[in-house]
């Protein structure tokens, strides 16, 4: 019998006719299977004839007898007649026919019967790269890109990807649109002023992306005002007497024109009569400005604007709130006392909560630190637990059994610990180490 073709994904059965002297039995009904190069494809073949006959099995591609010497990737097994196609390529897509021929062992080896089974192999690969990619229009903020599909290589195109690069970064291609319909042949893309753009197109199918097309001619856009103001504006002090204003610098592509600069503005947030102070930053790569001479942890309103020779970005600027630097808290926790020894390793404490808005915290109030240590060990092995700003009690459960213990508490802000309370002393009961 001649069996259908197969590879690791299934079978490629075909059609045949039977004869009283050459009995054929099919394993599967005929069907077509497609798969990706460069996987290997296998067609299995065997036949059974009357014992009185001599049987020969051959393979044909598109009806032509396969020359295995010339087609070195196509191999016929000498025993079971399996046809193996290694490292499949696009031109392996074809009808493959298993031909079983019965010869007489007498009568000079006359051909008594021939039976054929044909299976179709379809090799799918990435699309060919789009051709004839041109610009049909180019203006300050948009361009139209047109292309011609050049073949899907037996796997339908699912979408196109339009990429661009600019003279600012000529070696970097960026996806501008990546879900363009497979039926589209021309597409309008949004671009920025004051740039030199080139575009290219990539076709995509289930196998993958095509090689990118050739690039279009250059689309040169005229200057315009920036589209936005800087983002990620922050105000944080690095010392008690300063505030560092920072932002994400605008890229060349975002500047939209020559003469780009930043305008940094700041004023006291908690002073209704405060007046904006303004500083111009003419270096576009700069992303910080330091305000000196501030008091400890003062709030400021901050704005950072973008300008070029065409003017200011025509959008509302956002006002951020930042703070000058923190310092060591001057406030001390009162009424710190042992509430109860809970066991060999734990004790509870309570205290009078501080005013979370107190100026003497000298920064952003983070909460309390309760510390304890064994008297004979000193401060080299301190146990600690942290409590939230609204807490007035805490449990410390990492104490040492059967020891004289000292404990203290202090507030802390984002940068510094405060002054500790007077230490209290107690003893833990016996227990396992």
C-alpha positions, 0 to 999 in steps of 0.5 A: 500500500501507498500511505499518505505524506506526513510531518510532525504535525500530521498526515498528507493523504492522497487518492489512488485506484486499486487493482486485483493484483496490487492491493492498496489500503489508505490510512487517511482520507485525502487532505492538504496540510500547510506548515512553516519552513524550515521544518522537515516534511515526511511522506511514508510509503509502502505497498503490498503486491501478490508474491508472484509480482516484483514491486517498485516504489518511486516518488514524483514531484509535480509529476516529474520523477525526483532526482535525489542526486540533484535534490540533496535535501530530498531523501528516499529511505532504501527500506521503507521508501519514506520520503524525507524533505529536510529544511523545507523551502518555498519551492518545496510546495508541490504535489508529491505522488507515490507511484507503486508499480508491479512487474511480472517476474516472468514475461521479461518483467512486464508492467502489470499494474501501477497505482498512485497516491498524491499528497500536497505539501504547502510550505508557508513562510514570512511575506515578501517585503512590500514594494513601491513604498512612496510618499504621496504627501508630506506636511507639518504634522502628517504624511501619507505612505503608499505601498504594494504587497509583493506576496504572502508566501501562502500565509495571508498577511494579517497586518502591516507595520509602518516605521519611521526614523529621523535625522536625529537618530538615523540608525533607529527605526520606530514603530509608528503604526503596527496594526494597519489593515491587510487590505490597506495600501495607503496610510496617513501617519501623524508626525512632528514639526521640524524633523526629517522623516523617512518611512518603511513598511513591514508585512506580517503574517502568522509566520512572522515579519517580512524584511523591511521595505526600502525607505521612502524619500525624506519628508521634511516638516516645518517648525511649530510650537511644542506640543506639550510641557515637560513631564514628571516634574518633581521638587525635592531637597537634597539639603535643608536649605535647597530644593532641586526641581527636576523634569524629564527633558524633551527629546529633539523630536518633541521640541518641534523647532529651533531655539528650544528652552525651558521656563522654570517657575516656583513660589511658596505654596502656603503663602497667598501673597507669594509671587512667582519667580521665573528662571529660563533654562536655554539648554534643552538637555538640562533637566534640573534647577536648584533653588537655594536659601530655602527654609527646612521642608517648605512647600512650593508650587512648581511649573516647568514650561517649554518654548521654542522660536515659535512660542510656548506650547499651547496647552495648560501647564500643570502646577506641581507641589514640591518641598525643600530639604528635610532636617533632623526632627526636633520634636521628642515623644513624651510619656513613653512607658512599658505597658506590659511584659508579654513573655520572654521575648515580647513587651508592649509599649505606649506613648502620647502621639505627636501632632503629625503636622508639627513644624518641628518634625522638619520633614515628611512624618513617617512614624515612630521607631521603638528600640530596645537593647540588652543593658550589658550588650549596649547599642551594638545589638538594637532590636527595633519596631516601626509604628505608623504616624497615627499609632500610640502603642506597639509590641516589640517581640524580638527581645532577649529572654531573662535580661535587663532591657532598655527601651526608647522611642523617637519620631523619624521623617523621610531623611532623619531620625529624631531625638530619642525619649529617655530610656526606660528599663525592665527585665524579661522572664526566663525562656529559651534562647 
